[in-house]
Amino acid sequence: MLSRRLFLKSSAIIGCSAAAHPLLSSIAFASAPGENRLVVIILRGAMDGIDVFQPYGDPELRKLRQKISLGPDQGAHDLDGFFALHPSLSSLMPLWKAGELGFAPAVSTPYRDKRSHFDGQDMLEAGTGTDLDVFQQRDGWLNRLLHNMPGAESETAYSVGTEQMRILAGDAPAKSWTPKINLKLGPQARMLLQHVYHDDPLFREGGLEGMEIASQSMDRIKEKKGPTRDARELARFSASRLNGDTRIATFSLSGWDTHARQSVTIDGALMSLADAILTMREDLGKNWSKTTILAMTEFGRTARENGSGGTDHGTGGAMLVAGGAVRGGQALGKWPGLGESDLYAGRDLMPVTDIRAYAAWALHDLFGTERGALESSVFPGLDMGENPRILA
């Protein structure tokens, strides 16, 4: 029988692909009073914010990276004279110019140093301040929000897997939904499962056969629909619910764990994110003007690229905000710098703002949730600070 220790050891060997495994992808919904809508997209695998929103105006960037994140000279789109948008998000530039896209650099949860995808994602979705709180707090911050919203109801659903998204887990009633999409296994996930099944005669042959079927099925989907079909399906279904009674939606997108050849491997994840946002914008119609999207990841990546042209697990990351209700066209917060003395532990982007504070102010401005409830119940122990005014 496969032990947890062997599974975790195998995960580390393969490169943490299990943390962003497609079987864990899920989607959840909640209804709430009022007309404002909130969409939270969890980017599983630790998105490199320095690559997505490239601080090319920082003179230290080129000392840390020669193959990635080099700004407008390499095809990125200038945003404000200091930051540039990754070329694979070029389709979102009209939103930036329309004030419907923004971002917050140098953000993180209070999670530090251990840099585990599993723990980082748990803390992000639980909304807690320490590792210990994650184990004690079994529900998620969106579910706790509902308890502070009179008349709110919740229902949850899953895209591919059988596990509920923790961010909306809790006492609220749950339902399920499975979109008509096929299982997708990336190279790292296949290697992980082959390693796990290798010594198990019961599952080895069946597992290998199943992976081959999944691979052939996904090849046909790519030929017909393109590589970002899953993201569009999740966004389209979310929009259909948000056009009804639903006011809060959350789903996850994987593919952000870019340890090697990042200039190539990050493209698919970025295009999926862009497609999800644009699909939602199109399908929401007039309700887009009342919608706020927060795209959040468990932590950032190292400031310095590694020998494989990728980046390793870090600390400070970035949060993307979009929607017709946001005050876009700007970078929120401060930039800490990339000098050696500016980095966290001499290796990572220094977090400047607790990402929970941005989420809390969004909830305050969207739904009128009281600050006291946000700081004590929804995000225990959080100091929200001053209002960054995410909304227009």
N, C-alpha and C positions, 0 to 999 in steps of 0.2 A: 504494500500500500504506500502511496506517495505521502511522505510526511511534509508538514509545513516548512520544516527546515530545509529539506531538499528542494522544495518548490521555490523558496526564496533564494536559495543558493543558485539554482538554475536560472532564475530571473536575472540575478546579478551578472552571471556569465554571458547571457544572451544580450544584455544591454538594456534592461528595464522595459522591454516591449510589453510585458504583461500589464503594466500600469496604464497603458493606452490600448489594451486589447479590444477589438471590435465587439466581443461578447459583453463588455461592460458599458457599451454605449446605451444611453437611455434618454427618455424625454418625459417631461412632467408639466402639469398645468394646474392653475388655480383660478377660481373666479373671485372677484372682489368688487365692491361698490365703486362707482365713478367711471370715468371714461378713459383715464390714462392707462397705458399698457407698459409692461416691463418684460423684457426678454433677457435672460442670463444665459450666456453661452460659456460652458466650461471647456477650455482648450487643454486637453489632457496630453501630458508629455513635456511640459515646461517650454513655452514659446520664448524664443530669443527676442526680447523687446529691442535690443540694440540693433538687430538686423531688420526688424520690421519697421521701426521708426528710427532711422539711422542718424545719429548725432554727428554728421560730417563736419559741423562747425567746431567740434572739439578737436584740437590739434593732436590729442593723444590717441585718437581712434586709429590712425594709420600705423602707429607704433605697435598696437595690439593686434591688428588684423590686416593681413595683406590679401586674403582671398575672398573675404566677405565684408559686407557693410562699408562700402567705400563711397557712397553718396551719388550725387547727380552725374559725376564723371563716368560712372559705371551703369547708368540707366535708371537709377532711382529718381523719384519725382520730388523736386524741392517743395517743401511745405511753407517754411517761414524764414529761410536764410540760415537756419541752423540744423533743423531736422529734415530728412528726406524719407519718402514712403517707398517701401520695397517695390521693385518693378512688377512683381506678381500681384500686387494690389492696385495696379493702375486703373482697373475698372471702378475703383472707389474714389478716384480723384474728383469726379463731378460732385460727389457728396461733400468732400472737403470744401470745394469752392462754394457750395450752396449752404455751408454752415451746418451740415448734417453728419459730420464725421469729426471726431477729435480723439485725443489719447492722453493718458497720464503716464509719463515715464517714471522709472525709479520707484515702483510700488512693490509691496509684498504683504503677505500675512505676517504675524509674529513668528512664524516658523523659521528656525535658524539651524545652520551647520550640518544637520544630519542628511539633508538633501535626498530624501526618499520620495519617489513619486506617490506611493501609497499614502504615507503620512501627510505629505504636502497637500494632496487632493482632499484627504479627510478633513484637514484643518480648514481648507478653503471653503468646503461645503458646510462644515459644522459651524463656521464663523466664530470659533473660539480663540482664546488668546494663548493657550499653552497646550503641549502634547497631552498632559494629564486630563485637561478639560475635554479633549476630543473623545477619550474613552468614557468619561463620565456623562458627556452630553450626547445622547443617542440620536437626537433629532437635528434637522438642518435649519439654517437661519431664515429661509423663506417660509418654512412651516411655522417657526416661532413668530414671524411677522403676522401670519394669519390670525394668531391668537390675540393680536393687538389691533385687529381690524374688524369692528362690528359688522356682521352680515357676510363676512368672507367665508367661502367654502373651498375645499381643495380636492382635486383628483389627480392621480398620477398615472403614468403609462410608460412603457418601455419600447425602445426601438428594435433592439436585437436581443438583448440579454434578459436575464431573469431577476437581476438585482435592481432595487429601487434607487434612484438618485438620492444621495444623502441630503442634498441641499433642500429638498422638499419633503424629506422623511419626517414622520412624527405622528401625532394623534389624529390628524385630518384623514377622512376616508379616502381610500385609494381605488382606482380602477386601472385597467391595462389597455394598451394599444400596441400593435405590432405593425409597422409600415411594411409595404410590399417591396422590400429590398433584400438582396442576397448577402450571405456571409462573405466578408472580405478579410483575408489573411495576408499581411505583409510578410516580407522575407524574414524579419526578426521574429515575428509571431510564429511562423512555420518552424523556425529553428528551435524556438522555445518548446513548442508542443512535441516536436520530434525527440528532444532531449528528455522531456518529462515522460513520454510514452515508451521510451526505448526499452526499459527493463520490465515492462508490463505486458505479458503475452496476451492478456484479455483485450487491451485497448490498442496495442501497437499497430496491428494490421488494419483494423477498422479506422483508427485515427488517420493513418497515412492515406487510406482510400478516401476518407471524407475530405481531407485537405486537397486532394487532387480534384475531386468533384467541385469543391468551392472555388479552386483556382480556375478551372475551365468555365464555370458559371460566371465568374467575375470578368473573365476575358471577353465573354460575349456581351456583358453589360457595357464594358468600356467601349467596345466597337459600336454599340448602338446608341449609348446615352452619354458617354464621356465619364472621366474619372471623378467628377464632383456630384454625381447623381444622388448619392446618399444625403449629402448636405442639402441639396435642393428639396428632396422629399421631406426631410425633417422641417425645413423652413416653411415649405408649402402647407404642411399639415398644421404647424404652429399658427400660421397666419389665418387659416380657416377657423381655428378655435378663437383666436384673438378678435376676429371679426364678429364673433358671437358674444357669449357671456364671459368668456375667459379674459382675464386681465393680466395674468402672470404666466409666462412660459419659460421653461429652461430645458436645454439639451446640451449634449457634449459632442465635440469634434476631436478626433485623435490625429496623431501623425506629427507631433511637435518635438519629439525626442531626437535631436539632430546631432548625434555624436560624430558623424563623419560626412564629408561631402555636403556640407550644409547648403552651399549655393545651389545644389540640385535638389536635395531631399526636402527642403522647406517649401518648395514651389507648390506641390500638391496640396499641402495643408493650407497655404495662403489662398489658393484659388478656391478651395472648398469654403473657407470663411467668407471670401468675397461673394461667392455664389449664394451662400445662405443669406447674407445681408441684402443683396440685390433682389433675390426671390421674395424675401419678406416685404421689401419696399414695394415691389410690383403688386403682390397679392393683397397687401393690406389696403391699398388704395387710399381713400381719404383718412383712414385710421392711422396711416403712417405719421401724420402730423401730431399724433398723441402718443407715439411710441418711443421708448428709450431702450437701447440695446447696450448691455455691458458684456464684453468678452473678456474673461478672466482666466488666468493660468496659475498653477500651484506655486511656481517660483520661476526666476529667470535663469540665465545661463552665464557661464564665465565670460568676463570681459575680453580675455585673451583667447584667440582661436587655438585649437590643439593641432597636433601634428598630422591629423587626418583631415584637416580642412573643416572641422566641425567645432562644436562647443560642448562643454561638460556642464553638469548640474551646478547652478549658481544660487543667487539670492534675489537681488533686485530685478524685477521684470517690468512689464508694461501692461496697461489695461486699455483696450479699445472701446470707445463709446460711439454710438451711431443712432440715428433716428431723427424723425422730423421734430421731435420735442427737445432735442439737445442743443446746447450752445456750442456748436462745433467750430471748425476752422482754427483751432488753437491747441497748444500743449498745456495741460493742466499741471499745476505744481511747479517744483523747482528741479533743476538738473544738478546733480552732485559733482559731476566731473569724472574723468577717467584717469587722472594722474595717480601714480602709485600710492600716494598718501590718501587719496580720495576713495580708494576701493575698500570694500568690506573684506576683511581677512586677507588683504593683498591680492585678491583674485576676482571678486565679484562686484557688480554695480551696487553701490550703497543705496539701500532703500531710504527714501525721503518721507514717504507717506504710507500709512497703513491702508491697504486696499479696501479694508472693511469700512473705512471712513467715507470713501467715495460711494460705496454701495449704500451706506446708511443715509447719506445726504440725498441720494437719489430716491430712496424710500420715503424720506421726510418730505421732499418736494413733490413727489408723484402722488402719494397717498395720504399725506398729512399726519404720518405717524409721529408721535411725540418723541422728542430727543431723549427724554428720560427712559422711555421704553426701549428705544434703540440701543442705548448705551448699557442698559442693565439686563434686558431680556433677549432681544434679537441678537446683539453682539456683546456678550457679557464682558465687562471690563474695558470697553472701548472708550477712548476719548476722541470724539468726532472732530474737535478743533473748529476752525472757521469754515463756513459754507463755501465750497469751491464753485458753487453755482454751475452745475453741470447742465441744468435745464435752461432753455431759452426763456 
